[in-house]
Amino acid sequence: MKKKPFRLRDARKRYHVYFLLVLCAFVVLTGRLFWMQIVDGGEMSRRSAAQTTDKIRRNTPRGRIVDRNGEELAVSIMVHSLYVNQKEMNDNPDPSRPVPARDTARVAADKLAPALHMDPQELYKDFTLQGQFLWIKRMLEPQEYESVRKIIQDEKLPGLHFLTESKRYYTKKSMAAQVLGFVGTDDSGLYGLELALDSVLKGAETRHTKRIDALGRALVSNDTDLDDAKETPMVATVYLTLDSKMQFVIEDALDDAMKRTKAQGAAIVIMDPHTGAILAMGSRPTFDPNKFGSYPADAWVNRAVSMNYEPGSVFKPIVGTMGLSEGIITPTTPVNDSGRIRIADRVIQNWDGSGMGTVPFEDVIKFSINTGMVQLGMKLGARREIEWAKKYGFGQATGIELPGEAEGILYDPKNMYDPDIATFAIGQGIAVTPLQELRAICAIANGGELLKPYIIDRIVAPNGEVIRKGGKQVVRRVITPEVAAQMRAMMEKVVSEGGGKTARIKGYRIAGKTGTAQKISQYGGYAAGEYIASFVGFVPADKPQYAMLVVLDNPRGAFYGSQVSAPIFRDTLQQILVAKGIQPSDSSVLPSFEGKETGERVVPSLTPRGSNWILPEFTGLDSRTIAKILQAGRLILAPYGSGSAYRQAPAAGSEVPPGAKVEVWFR
C-alpha cells in the first residue's frame, strides 16, 4: 500500500490541533459567559449600574414652623443649585475631530458671572479644574435660576447642570429670629428651634440617579434626573405658643427702644402666667435668618434665655414673698428707713439717698426702699435666701425647649458674708436670665405655682396625628395663695401709687416692679455708668392674663427702669389688651367717645347695612378710639405699631360682617 505524502499528514495534524484549540476556547468562553450571566450575573449587573449611573442624595423639604394660630413662620421650598462637570465642558468631546475655536470655560465664566454675582476669573478656575462634579452656587433665587438657565440654553454651554434642593424661607424675616434660628446649606439646623428640633423638622433623604457614559457625561440630554422616589415624603409641622400679633408688637417696641435709648441690647418676653406658654419673645440686636451669614454672631443670641445679669429691684417682690412666707414680716410691719444702712464695711443707700422714716413694709416694695429690703435680708440669712431662690428656680435652667439657655449664678450660702446677704435682698450678687425672672413673677401672679415655660404648643404629623403636645407643667408650689395675693396687692400699688406710675394704663389694674441695676464689669466689680433697666409686671392685677418683662442693656441717657422700660411695658401691653378685646377693670376713667370730638374732628361711627357694617375712615385716630368704635359692631381690632392711625384694611367704605377683623397701622 502506498503511503500518503508527508505534507498531507502534516496538514491534517495541524487541522486537528487547531480544532482542539478552538473547541477549548469555545468551552472556556461559554463557561465564562455562563459564570458571568448565570452564576455571577447579579454582581455584574451591580457593577454595570455603578459605572453607568451617578447617584445623588438630597433632602426633601423641612417641616413647617407656624405660630399658635397656624400662621407660617418658617417654610421650605425646592430650589435649584448649579454644578459643573468639567469633563463635559467642551463643544466637541470627540478627540479625533478638530478642537472648536471657542474656549467654552471662558465663555461660560464671562456670561454667567453677572447673573450669579460672582467673579468671572474665579468661575473660570472652577470650570478648568479636572473633575466631574463641583458646586458652583447653591440655592439659587428664582430670578437667578431663570437668568442662568437662559444663558446656558442660549449659549449652548455644555457641562452645566441643575439639581433641586430644599431651601428654608423665614416668611416674616427677622421676626422671632433668635427663637426660630436657621439652617445651613446641608439642611441641618444650626441654631434656635431649627437646631433643637432638627430630627423632627428635617426632611427625608431621597436617592436620585442619572445615566452617564464612560467619561461621566450625562446621557439624558434635557438634564432631567431620574428619581427613585415615587413621591415626596411629608414631615411634621411644629406649632409654637407664639402669637404672631403679639410678636409683631414687641418686635416693633424693641426696634423703637433700641433707636431711642441707644441700648447695647434688649429683650422682651410675654408669658401666660397660668400655663407657662410663651406668647412672645424678642431679642436685640437681631438678624434676618434668610441671610444669617451677613450678621455678626452676637445678633443670633437669644438674650431672653441666655443673658445673665443682676436683676436689681425687680427681684425685691421675690425676696418679699420669702419674708412673708417665713413670717418675718407682714404688709403692715413697720420698717425704719433712714436712707442708708451700714452692713459690716459697706454702706447701702436708697437710690436718692433720702429716707422716709418709719413706713409699713408694703411701702418698702411700693417705693423700692433699699434699706428696708436689706433689713429683711439680714433676718432671712444666707441659707434661707439661697434655699428660697432655688425654690423659685434660680441657679438652674428653666427647661424651655430653646438651646443655649443659661442657668444663672447663685452664691453658696457657706461663702456669703453679711454684705452679700444684704445686697442679695436688693437683687445684687445673684445672676438671673430674663426668662427665670419672669417665671418667678408668674408664680406670684398665678397664686404660687412655679411653672415650666414652654414654647412648643404641639407637633402634628402629616396625617394630622398630634405626636407631641405642650401644656402646663407645675414644677412645684413655691408660696401659698395668701402670700401671692399679698404681694400682688403690693405690686399693684407700685404702679398706681409708687415708682412704677409710668407703666399705668388707664382703666386697667397693673401690677409691676421697676428695676435699675449696675452692670458687672468684665474686669470685676461694677462698670461705671452702665446699667440694666427693667420692668416686670402682669395685667390685670386681680386676674392676670399676661405677664411681661422688659430688659434694656446699658441704655444711654435716661437709664432708670421707670424712665425707659416701664413706658415700653405700658405702650406694648396697651396695644395687646385692645387687640385681644380685654375689657378694662374700670371703664369710668376712660373718655366717652359718643358725640365727643377728638381735636377738631368728630369721632366717626359704623354705618349699618343689613346685618353688616360699613367701615369709616380711621386715619388720625388712636387705637383706643378705634377699638371703641369697632366694639359697637362686634368687630375685632388688629393693631400694628403705636400712635395715630395711617392705614387700615379693609379700607374705609368696605362692608364687613360682625366678628370680622379690621387691621389698622399706627405711627
Salt bridges, closest charged atoms under 4 A:
ASP10 OD2 - ARG14 NH1 2.25
GLU43 OE1 - ARG46 NH2 2.97
GLU43 OE2 - ARG47 NE 3.36
GLU71 OE2 - LYS172 NZ 2.68
GLU72 OE2 - ARG64 NH1 3.05
GLU88 OE1 - HIS161 NE2 2.67
ASP91 OD2 - ARG102 NE 2.45
ASP110 OD1 - ARG106 NH2 3.16
GLU122 OE2 - LYS125 NZ 3.79
GLU141 OE2 - LYS167 NZ 2.57
GLU144 OE2 - LYS137 NZ 2.65
GLU146 OE1 - ARG149 NH2 3.18
ASP154 OD2 - LYS150 NZ 2.72
GLU155 OE2 - LYS111 NZ 3.80
GLU165 OE2 - ARG138 NH2 2.69
GLU194 OE1 - ARG62 NH2 2.91
GLU194 OE2 - ARG168 NE 2.74
ASP198 OD1 - ARG62 NH1 2.86
GLU205 OE1 - ARG57 NH1 3.81
ASP213 OD2 - ARG217 NE 2.69
ASP223 OD1 - HIS161 ND1 2.45
ASP225 OD2 - ARG58 NH2 3.15
ASP227 OD1 - HIS208 ND1 3.25
ASP243 OD2 - LYS580 NZ 2.59
GLU251 OE1 - ARG284 NH2 2.62
ASP255 OD1 - ARG284 NE 2.75
ASP256 OD2 - ARG260 NE 2.80
ASP298 OD1 - ARG303 NH2 2.93
GLU326 OE1 - ARG384 NH1 3.06
GLU362 OE2 - LYS493 NZ 3.40
ASP363 OD1 - LYS366 NZ 3.24
GLU387 OE1 - ARG383 NH1 3.13
GLU449 OE1 - LYS472 NZ 3.15
ASP457 OD2 - ARG458 NH1 2.50
ASP457 OD1 - LYS469 NZ 3.92
GLU492 OE2 - ARG509 NE 2.80
GLU497 OE1 - LYS366 NZ 2.93
ASP542 OD2 - ARG509 NH1 3.39
ASP553 OD1 - LYS519 NZ 2.93
ASP571 OD1 - ARG570 NE 2.90
GLU655 OE1 - ARG609 NH1 3.36
GLU663 OE2 - LYS245 NZ 3.62
